[in-house]
């Protein structure tokens, strides 16, 4: 018997319907069969495998709790990227062989699934895997980038470079208005004596004498 480790729904059209309705339905505390039938109007035995499929692809936790991936999918700006991640998760075995499995032609995809599962092309399970993969792929956008929160500028610390501006006087006492910047990389220490010695040395050797 073939070792099938790829998620599928025999009535894979229910995957399309479920993902379409998830976008607008309120997120439940737990995604149950009652929620599927009542809120998403997907009833009957052919719709039941949708929940295991959503778990295998990362939209739901093992207890049916919607995940962060589920919430990102409901966000229109992140929907395509979330679906792409779900496809990679659920069909990881395909992506281990070809990282661009989503770009394969129908014939190439079938060949890859046959290679991974050992199924016969005429089997109903094989057809369901192909149909389920394509149903989820229809929502995916692999070129989309997830929103990134800009990093805050870190505050300057004593370990960072400290700028010192030193005016230079001419021999006749006339200001030359020159200056330069010294970048110091101070050691990571809490001993104040170390810093006092550093700045004392700067004062003695770099600052102009009266």
C-alpha positions in Angstrom: 0.0 0.0 0.0 1.3 3.5 -0.9 2.4 5.7 2.0 0.3 8.8 1.4 1.5 11.7 3.5 0.0 14.5 1.4 -3.3 16.2 2.6 -6.3 16.0 0.4 -10.1 16.3 0.4 -12.0 14.0 -2.0 -14.5 16.8 -2.6 -11.7 19.4 -3.1 -14.2 22.0 -4.3 -15.1 22.4 -0.6 -11.5 23.7 0.1 -12.2 26.6 -2.3 -15.6 27.3 -0.7 -14.2 27.1 2.9 -11.3 29.4 2.2 -13.6 31.9 0.4 -16.0 32.0 3.4 -13.3 32.1 6.0 -12.3 35.5 4.6 -15.5 37.1 5.8 -16.8 34.9 8.6 -16.0 35.8 12.2 -13.0 33.8 13.5 -14.3 31.1 15.9 -12.6 30.2 19.2 -12.5 26.6 17.7 -13.1 25.6 14.2 -15.6 22.7 14.6 -17.9 20.7 12.4 -20.8 22.8 13.7 -19.0 26.0 12.6 -18.3 24.5 9.2 -21.9 23.5 8.7 -23.7 26.4 10.3 -21.5 29.4 9.7 -19.8 28.4 6.5 -22.8 26.4 5.1 -20.6 23.4 4.2 -22.7 20.4 5.2 -22.5 16.7 4.6 -19.9 14.0 4.7 -17.9 15.5 1.7 -17.2 18.7 3.7 -16.0 17.0 6.9 -12.4 16.3 5.7 -11.9 20.1 5.3 -11.0 20.5 9.0 -8.2 17.9 8.9 -7.0 19.5 5.7 -6.9 22.9 7.4 -4.9 21.4 10.3 -2.4 19.7 8.0 -1.8 23.0 6.1 -1.3 25.1 9.3 -4.6 27.1 9.4 -5.8 25.3 12.5 -4.0 23.9 15.5 -4.5 20.2 16.5 -7.4 21.2 18.7 -9.1 23.2 16.0 -8.0 26.6 17.3 -7.4 29.1 14.4 -3.7 29.9 14.1 -1.9 33.1 13.3 -1.7 31.8 9.7 -5.5 31.6 9.7 -5.7 35.2 10.9 -3.2 36.4 8.3 -5.2 34.7 5.6 -8.2 36.7 6.6 -6.1 39.9 6.1 -6.5 40.8 2.4 -3.0 42.3 2.4 -1.4 39.1 3.6 -3.8 36.5 2.1 -1.6 35.4 -0.8 1.5 35.1 1.3 -0.4 33.1 4.0 -1.8 30.7 1.4 1.6 30.2 -0.1 3.0 29.3 3.4 0.1 26.9 4.0 0.8 25.2 0.7 4.5 24.7 1.6 3.6 23.4 5.0 1.0 20.9 3.8 2.9 19.7 0.8 6.4 19.8 2.3 7.3 16.5 0.8 6.8 17.9 -2.7 8.8 21.0 -1.9 11.7 18.9 -0.5 12.1 17.5 -4.0 11.3 20.7 -5.9 11.1 24.1 -4.2 9.1 25.4 -7.1 6.4 22.8 -7.0 3.8 25.5 -7.4 5.3 26.5 -10.8 5.2 23.0 -12.3 3.0 22.2 -15.3 0.1 19.8 -14.7 2.1 16.9 -16.1 5.1 17.7 -14.0 3.0 18.0 -10.8 1.4 14.7 -11.5 4.8 13.1 -12.0 6.0 14.6 -8.7 3.0 13.4 -6.7 3.4 9.9 -8.3 7.0 9.9 -7.2 6.3 10.9 -3.6 3.2 8.8 -3.0 3.6 5.7 -5.2 0.0 5.9 -6.1 -1.5 4.9 -9.5 -2.5 7.9 -11.6 -6.0 6.3 -12.0 -6.7 6.2 -8.3 -9.2 8.5 -6.8 -6.8 9.5 -4.0 -4.2 10.7 -6.5 -6.8 12.9 -8.3 -7.9 14.3 -4.9 -4.3 15.2 -4.0 -3.8 17.1 -7.3 -7.2 18.8 -7.0 -6.6 19.8 -3.3 -3.1 21.1 -4.1 -4.5 23.3 -6.9 -7.5 24.5 -4.9 -5.2 25.9 -2.2 -2.6 27.2 -4.8 -5.3 29.3 -6.4 -5.2 31.6 -3.3 -1.4 31.7 -3.0 0.9 34.5 -4.1 4.5 33.4 -3.8 5.8 36.8 -4.8 3.9 38.6 -2.0 5.9 39.9 0.9 4.5 39.9 4.4 4.1 43.2 6.1 7.2 44.1 8.1 7.3 46.4 11.1 10.2 48.8 10.8 12.8 48.3 13.5 13.3 51.1 16.0 16.6 52.9 16.1 18.5 51.6 19.1 19.5 54.1 21.7 23.2 55.0 21.9 25.1 53.2 24.7 28.5 53.5 26.1 29.6 50.5 24.1 28.8 52.4 20.9 31.1 54.9 19.2 31.2 58.3 20.9 31.9 61.4 18.9 34.3 64.0 20.3 34.7 67.4 18.7 38.0 69.2 19.4 38.6 72.8 18.3 42.2 73.6 17.4 43.8 77.0 18.0 46.6 78.5 15.9 50.0 79.4 17.2 49.2 83.1 17.4 46.0 82.6 19.3 43.8 83.1 16.2 40.9 80.6 15.9 41.4 78.4 12.9 37.9 76.9 13.2 39.0 73.4 12.5 37.6 70.3 14.0 37.6 66.5 13.7 35.6 63.6 15.1 37.1 60.8 17.1 35.2 57.5 17.1 35.7 55.6 20.4 34.7 52.0 20.8 34.5 51.8 24.6 34.9 48.5 26.5 31.9 46.8 28.0 32.6 47.4 31.7 30.8 48.9 34.6 34.0 50.2 36.2 33.8 54.0 36.1 37.6 54.2 36.7 38.2 52.8 33.2 36.2 55.5 31.5 37.8 58.2 33.7 41.2 57.0 32.6 40.2 57.1 28.9 38.8 60.6 28.9 41.7 61.9 31.1 44.1 60.6 28.4 42.1 62.3 25.7 42.1 65.6 27.6 45.9 65.4 28.2 47.0 64.4 24.7 44.3 65.8 22.3 42.8 69.0 23.8 44.8 72.2 23.2 46.9 73.4 26.1 46.5 77.0 27.3 
